[in-house]
């Protein structure tokens, strides 16, 4: 289980407590802390303004790929269903 803050009573087994805005999580086993672990953060060299500017482009590309996959799957389903088209 994953929690945003330490629970009042820990569940049996493993659970993880994450933090906001900090790439760290703490691992617990049966209520006992096993350790805090830092997640890697990679700098891609792109600033916040560039990310915001590229978001619409990325969304359009995602939508195009998703729609293309839907068309291919749709044609496959039609072909397998023995659909007969008569103009």
C-alpha positions in Angstrom: 0.0 0.0 0.0 1.1 3.6 -0.7 0.3 6.4 1.7 0.9 10.2 1.5 1.6 10.4 5.2 2.3 7.7 7.8 -1.0 5.9 8.7 -2.3 5.7 12.3 -2.1 1.9 12.1 0.1 0.3 9.6 -1.2 -2.7 7.6 0.4 -6.1 7.8 3.3 -6.5 5.3 5.0 -3.8 3.4 3.8 -0.3 2.8 5.4 2.9 1.4 5.0 6.5 2.5 5.7 9.1 -0.1 6.3 12.8 0.3 5.1 15.8 -1.8 7.5 17.7 -3.9 10.5 15.6 -2.7 11.6 12.5 -4.6 11.9 10.4 -1.4 9.9 7.5 -0.1 10.0 5.5 3.2 9.6 1.8 3.2 7.8 0.1 6.2 7.3 -3.6 7.0 4.7 -4.5 9.7 4.9 -0.9 11.0 8.7 -0.8 11.3 10.6 1.6 9.2 13.1 -0.2 6.9 14.6 3.0 5.5 14.1 6.1 3.4 15.1 5.9 -0.2 15.7 8.7 -2.7 14.4 8.5 -6.2 16.6 9.7 -9.1 15.9 13.0 -10.7 17.1 13.6 -14.2 17.6 17.0 -15.7 16.6 16.9 -19.4 17.9 20.4 -20.0 14.5 21.8 -20.9 13.1 24.5 -18.7 9.5 25.0 -17.5 8.6 27.4 -20.4 9.8 24.9 -23.0 7.8 22.1 -21.3 4.7 24.3 -21.3 5.2 25.2 -24.9 5.7 21.6 -26.0 2.6 20.2 -24.1 0.0 21.0 -26.8 2.3 19.4 -29.5 2.8 16.3 -27.4 -1.0 16.0 -26.7 -1.7 16.2 -30.4 0.8 13.5 -31.2 -0.6 11.3 -28.5 -4.2 11.8 -29.8 -3.0 11.0 -33.4 -1.3 7.8 -32.4 -4.3 6.8 -30.3 -6.8 7.5 -33.1 -4.6 5.7 -35.6 -4.5 2.6 -33.4 -8.3 2.8 -33.0 -8.7 2.9 -36.8 -6.4 -0.1 -37.3 -8.2 -2.1 -34.6 -11.6 -1.1 -36.0 -10.7 -2.3 -39.4 -9.4 -5.5 -38.0 -12.6 -6.2 -36.1 -14.6 -5.4 -39.2 -12.5 -7.7 -41.3 -12.9 -10.6 -38.8 -16.6 -10.1 -38.4 -17.4 -10.9 -42.0 -19.1 -7.5 -42.4 -20.3 -7.1 -45.9 -20.6 -3.5 -47.2 -22.9 -2.8 -50.1 -22.9 0.7 -51.6 
